[in-house]
Amino acid sequence: MGLLTGLLTLPLAPVRGVAWIAEQVRQEALRELYDPTVIHERLEAVAEARESGELSEDEAAELESELVGRLMRGAPPAGGLEV
């Protein structure tokens, strides 16, 4: 039965491949989104932009709040995307 199933589902192989690639991209995006090193770098960039006048105090505070929130939440469970 395994050979027959393999032959019958062979046309779906590209779909399975695309789904696998999409899952890998999703996992990497989540890793980057919640990576403490990346978040700290972005916090430093916000502080520099505030000091140089590129961002207002309100804009910088909003960005910092969002970044700190991500840092505090940490990585979401493997099964779900936390926003």
HUBELHU-V352173 format. One line per field, one symbol per residue. ss: DSSP state (H for helix, E for strand, L for the rest). psi: psi as a letter, one per 30 degrees, with the letter a starting at -180 (. if undefined). A space follows every 10 residues. Layout:
BEGIN
ss->???
psi->???
END
This chain:
BEGIN
ss->LHHHHHHHLH HHHHHHHHHH HHHHHHHHHH HHHHLHHHHH HHHHHHHHHH HHLLLLHHHH HHHHHHHHHH HHHLLLLLLL LLL
psi->eeeeeeeege ffeeeeeeee eeeeeeeeee eeegkeeeee eeeeeeeeee efgfkleeee eeeeeeeeee eeeakllffl kk.
END
